[in-house]
Amino acid sequence: MTRLHAFRRDARLLLVLGLPLVGSHLAQLAIHVTDTIMLGWYSIEALAAEVLASTVFYMLFIMGSGFAWAVMPMVASAVAGGHDSRVRRVTRMGCWASVAFGFAVQPIFYWSAEIFLMLGQTPETAALAGEYLRIVGWAILPALLVMVLKSYLAALERTQVVLWVTVAAVVLNIGVNYLLIFGNGGFPEMGIRGAAIASLITTTASLIALGVYVAWVTPEHTLFARVWRMDAEALRDVFRLGWPIGVTNLAETGLFAASSIMMGWLGTLPLAAHGIALQITSVTFMIHMGLSNAATVRAGQAYGRHDKTELRRGAVVATMLSLGFAALTVLIFLLLPEPLIGLFMSPHEPDRDAVLGIGVALLAAAGLFQLLDAGQVMALGFLRGVQDTRVPMVIAGISYWAVGVTASYVLGFTFGMGGVGIWLGLAIGLAFAAGLLGLRFWRWTDRWKPVQG
């Protein structure tokens, strides 16, 4: 097989697996984007509160997803190695660990308004954000279980259903938002509380749909038979691999959460513009995340088959695809910032021009870290595929917090660059992560000596 033929084959396999995952991540994000857009049309105050609240929810959700993401390479390696019982055991215990985490973080949601006040947010914004999180906080339980089932299905290369269930969830969320936020169809006008209820309903419906599909299509794994029985060995393995992934996720999302807090210090309008720009950049990040998840599965398969050549070649292909798309998004951010930002506000919003002006500058800064963001998330995907998570956790913590948050504060406030300085600090943190994580993976593959049989 020639190198070009091998490259094309790997690219095709990665895209067949990854594009539905990209679509499902985009659809999942669309649930939150539609909340942002519809609340932005409801009021700027509700939009600012939702920015803070959704940042906290996503930060905890993505941390808890570490156990679900641990399931993905473990199932992929188990399937490649012919260990079917291992598939069932780690997936079940992924559910256990996720549910435990979901209950453990409920006090944070309950006391969120008080926490926001302590962090310097305005009383009105803190109160609205607290109302939202007290309701939507319960959605983290079905949301984390959905992530486990998605990881299980992705490892089995059954990604189409994940896409379609998530797309259906977007449609459902828009419909319930329309009824409850604005009080249409005879329902009460609930504003931000209506958006929270819609998210809870949507997430629960997604879990039911995926659960029915899994029970119907993969009966050989009997995932839900005696699901209440603990498997101490498998739970330990999932926890060992998953908690560093969760902490890594927390470090990265915490970087953006810290940026939201700092933007809140600048005022409601900068925070609203930041929230819009963050939603737009999150769309492109979900594409890289979907490709990264596919790369994790492919790397896990190569790792389970002890195939070093396939592992390295697949990493090159995945990186090139992700960086190519990142270059395209840089052009879009620089050429079309106002139409993108304008989608999130009513044409009659009195503060529209002010928010647009701030948001355009933020998107220009965001364009600078697109390539860096793609590089670091792909490197993390490769490392998770070979079940290397602890050292990447340390690298992420240093890069995102010691470097990124510090740089954001210094540029934004010490040097008086405001929101643009905060976003340039994010880029610096991502640059450190991309470089160190990439170096870690390629050095690991150089040292790896696969044992056949």
Secondary structure as UniProt FT lines:
FT   HELIX           3..42
FT   HELIX           44..81
FT   HELIX           84..104
FT   HELIX           106..110
FT   HELIX           112..118
FT   TURN            119..120
FT   HELIX           123..136
FT   HELIX           137..139
FT   HELIX           140..155
FT   TURN            156..157
FT   HELIX           160..180
FT   TURN            181..183
FT   TURN            185..186
FT   HELIX           192..217
FT   HELIX           219..221
FT   TURN            223..228
FT   HELIX           232..266
FT   HELIX           268..304
FT   TURN            305..306
FT   HELIX           308..335
FT   HELIX           337..342
FT   TURN            343..344
FT   TURN            347..348
FT   TURN            350..351
FT   HELIX           352..368
FT   HELIX           370..385
FT   TURN            386..387
FT   HELIX           390..397
FT   HELIX           398..405
FT   HELIX           406..409
FT   HELIX           410..414
FT   HELIX           418..447
//
